Amino acid sequence: MKPVVMRALAVMVLLGAVVLVVWSPWTSDGQRLIGSSGEEIIDDGSFRPIADSYNAAPHELVRYQMPPAQQIPPLPEGTAELDWEALWQDGDFTLAVEDGTRVGRPDFSEFPAGTTAEDVMMFFLDIGDMRSLQPMVGAVRDELDGKRVRLAGYTTPVGFSENETRFLLVPELGACIHVPPPPPNQIVYVGDAAGDVDMFAPVWVTGTLKAAPLGTILADVGYQLVDAVAEPYQ
């Protein structure tokens, strides 16, 4: 297992050590909710069920709210504040996309020297296995298309270069890398954003929302943000 695969696994291990504020896949022990570290989780009313279906992630509960912000920056004029629940709509999600065309997919030249064809194959198998756990539930809200919005979430880089600027905005720390991806309508793709973007950190992102599904190497995505500006979430 060569550098690229090892780096991906190292990221997973690191995130597993720091994931203190997550709404990750919880498991249920009778009437008690048990977190990934074995701690009991108290349902504060913000959890929602995800239907169990073929090829769905083992999410029994999904939490949409970010941790409360200590400082809330002024909302730009003409911009609506959105939370993750506002992106949800009941229904199914379908997207036809060839694996070779997924955004963020590296070609062979981007792998370190000495990487073998088997290494590359194992890398894509590992990524594909995690992506296959994404629950394909929840439709996209077309009426939100074109609205200027601000949304808070965590950043997950789409590509694998050291200076990657493309990211997925997700409502949980480590989503799509440390844990299976959330439903597509709970992921927003940002191709480029002005401002300070610290990968895997919480941010506010302001931009024009597009109800335009997209296939990335990490997950299928329900929305995109264009003309985006990012600010640290504190």
N, C-alpha and C positions, 0 to 999 in steps of 0.2 A: 504494500500500500504506500504509494509515493506522495510527494509533497502536497498536491492539491487536495487529495482525499484526506490526508492527515490534517491539513489546515482546517478543513470543514469539520472534522471530528473534534479538533481542539476547540473550535468555536462553540460546538455543542456542549462540551464539558465545561468550558468557562461560563457559559450562560447558565448551565445547571447549578453552578456554585453561587451565582449572584442573583438568581431569579427570586427576589423577595416580594415583589409586587406584581403578581401575575393573576390572570383569570384563566389559567391553563386548563388542560383536560382534567377535571376532577373525577374521582371515583366515588361511588356511593357504597357505604357500609350500613345496610339497613336504612334507618332514618337519619343516620349521621352522614355528613359530607367530609370526606377525607382528602386532603391535599396531597400533592406529589411528594412531599417530605414526610407524610404521615400525620401531619397536624390536623386537628378538627377545624373545619371551616363553618362559620355561622352564615347562613343565608340571610342577607340583609334586604332581600326583596328585589335585588337587581339581577338575579339569575333567570335564564330562560331555557326551556328544554330544546334540544335538537333531536329531530326524529331520526331513529336508527334506520339506515337504509343501506343497500348494497354500495360498497366502495366508500362508505362514509367513515370519517374519523371517529374515534371512540370518545367524543365529547358527550357527556351526559348533561352538562350545564355550561352555559356561556355567559360571561359577564361582560357587559358593554361599557361600563363606566370607567374612566381613567381615575387615578388617585386625585383627590382635590388639589387644585392649584393653589400655591401660596401667594402668587402674584398673577393677576390677569391683565395682560396688555390691553390698551384701548382697541376697540373693534373698529376697523376702518369703515368709513362711510360707504353705504351701499353693500355691505357685507353681512351675511347672516351667520350666526353661530350655530353650528351643527354638532350633535353628538352621534355616536355610532348607532344608537337605536333609530335615529332619523333616517339612516341609510337602509334600514331593514324593510323588506316587504315579503310577505309570505308568497311561496311559489317555488318553482324549480329553476335551476340554472343550467343552461347548456351552452357550450362554446366549442366549435370545431376548430382545432388548431393542430398543425403538425409539430411534433416535438422539435424538429430541426429549425423551425422558425420562431421558437419561443424567445422572447426578449431576455437578454442576459446570458444566453447560451454561449459558452466560450468555444472557439474553434481550437484545433490541435496546436496551432502556433502560440496560443496563450498559456499552454501548460509548461511547467519548468522543464529545462533540459534533462534528458534521461527518463522522462515519463514514457511508459510503454503503452501500446494499444490496449493491453489488458487493464492498466491503471485507469485509462480514460473510460473504458467500458464500465469499470466498477464505480467510478465517480458518477457517471450518469445513471447507473442503476440505483445508487444510494439516494441521489436527488429525486429520481422518479419514484422510489418507494415512499419517501416522505410526502411528495406531492399527491400520490395516489390515496393518501389518507384524508384528503380534503373533503369535507361534506358538501355535496352539491345541492344544497338547499338554500332557499331565499332568492327572490327575484330582484332585479335592478329597478329603481324608481326613475322612470324616464322623465317625470315632471321636474326632477332636480337638474336636468341637463341645462348647462349654460348659466347657472346661478353662481354668483360670487360668494364663497363661503369660507369659514375658518373652522378647522377641525384639529383636535389634539390627538396624538397617537405616538407610537414608537416607530422608529425607522429601522428597516431591514434592507441592507444593500441587495440589489437585484443581481449584479454581476460580481466578479471575483477579483477584480484588479484592486491594487492598493489604494488607488485614488478614485474609486467608484463614486459617482454622483447620483446615479439612478437608485431609487429606493421604493419599497412598499411601505405605506403608512398603515399600521395595524394597531388594534386596540389591546394588544398584549405584548409583553416583553419577550423577545425571542421567537415570536410566531414565524412559521415557515422554515426555521432553522432548528431551534431547540425543541419545538413542539409542532404537531401537524398544523397546517394552515387553517385559519378560520374560514367560514363560508365566503364565497367570492364577493358578496355584497358587503362584507366587513373588511375589505381590503381596497386601498386606493393606491394606484400607481402614480408616482411623481418622477417624470423623466429628467427634470432639472429644476432646481429651486435656488433663488437668490437668498442670501443670508447665511447664517452659520448652521450647518447640518452636521451633527455628530451621530455617526451610525450607532444604532442600538440604544439611542437616548430618546427620551420623550421630547416632543416638539409641538408647537403650534404651526400649522401650515395654512396659509391663506392663498386661495387661487380660484380659478374658474373650474367648477366641477363638470365633468363630462360623463354622462351615462354611457360609457363606451367600453364594453368588456375587452379584456386583453389577456393573452396567454403569456406567462413568464416562466422562466425555468423553475421558480420556486412554487408558483401557485397560479391558478386562474383568478383573474381580478375583475371585479364588477364595475369599478369607477376609475377615472383618471383625474388628476388635477394639473391644469396648465397655467402658465403665467404665475407660478407659485413663489411665495416668499415664506421662508421658515424662520421661526424664533424659538429659543429654548423654552421648554415648559418647566416652570419652577413652582 
